[in-house]
Amino acid sequence: MSLSDEDDAGAGRFAPSPSGDLHLGNLRTAVLAWLFARSTGRRFLLRVEDLDRVRPGAEQRQLADLAALGLDWDGRVVHQSRRRRLYDEAIARLDEAGLTYECYCTRREILEATSAPHAPAGAYPGTCRDLTDAERAERRAAGRAPAIRLRATEEWYTIHDVLHGDFTGIVDDLVLRRNDGTPAYNLAVVVDDAEQGIDQVVRGDDLLTSAPRQACLAELLGLPGVVYAHVPLALNHDGKRLAKRDGAVTLADQLALGHTTADVLGTIAVSLRLADPGEPVSPALLLDRWDPARLPREPWVFEGS
Ligand code: GLU
């Protein structure tokens, strides 16, 4: 297959942050991303989102866990920490188009402003949007380093999600570069997805509200849109998002209990209604049975075992 044929096929991806081990909910999302990509003839790419919160050894364990479950991926694993030039270029392009500004607000100032009655939930109130040169100089002189924000042209943006239908969310003046110089997640994701030829984004539905921002940013950068599928999260028995403290939730924990990787894939498959309890499964079998219409729309409650 020539490179251009591969490009035509598009690509899906899994993009873990190496801040710790993947738990069963993360592994389930990875299986889903793999199924969505492979069932539509797409390549499947891995991207390590290591711009912050890196725990030594976590990346290696995450990749080993995905491989142990039988998931395969195409090409080299990409690391955000090695792609700063791409993010800088994107910010420079937005800057040239007059679509950025410096923001000197502290976290606390933003929190105070956004907790005012009638403030749109989670949106930056625009405090620094129209600072005069003198006001900017004053803040700089006070020793504050600025973050760079998008001068958003839209307040709302609508995306289409395979599972959620049309979803409209707030855009606001999102951060492009944090005040410590680190490119912001929303920017990096948009730049990377386009640069890697990714046209299908499957991830946890906690990120659904970020999708309109990201899609709007992609449009401003002249980048192609993607197909979204935000999949249900895994919860613990209290209905809270599954976390390390919930017991044997990682692959290593499960193996320590005497389960095999095939058992764990089986547990995930049952949760996706792709297998019966105790039935031996493989990724190929799940792909054979895969039908996104049958995917449960409610969160998966992991009771532990
Ligand atoms: N790195 C993010 C996470 O692990 C996922 C970002 C994305 O899929 O867009 O939650």
Residues whose N, C-alpha, C, O or C-beta is under 5 A from the ligand:
A	BS01	LIG	A15 P16 S17 E49 V189 R203
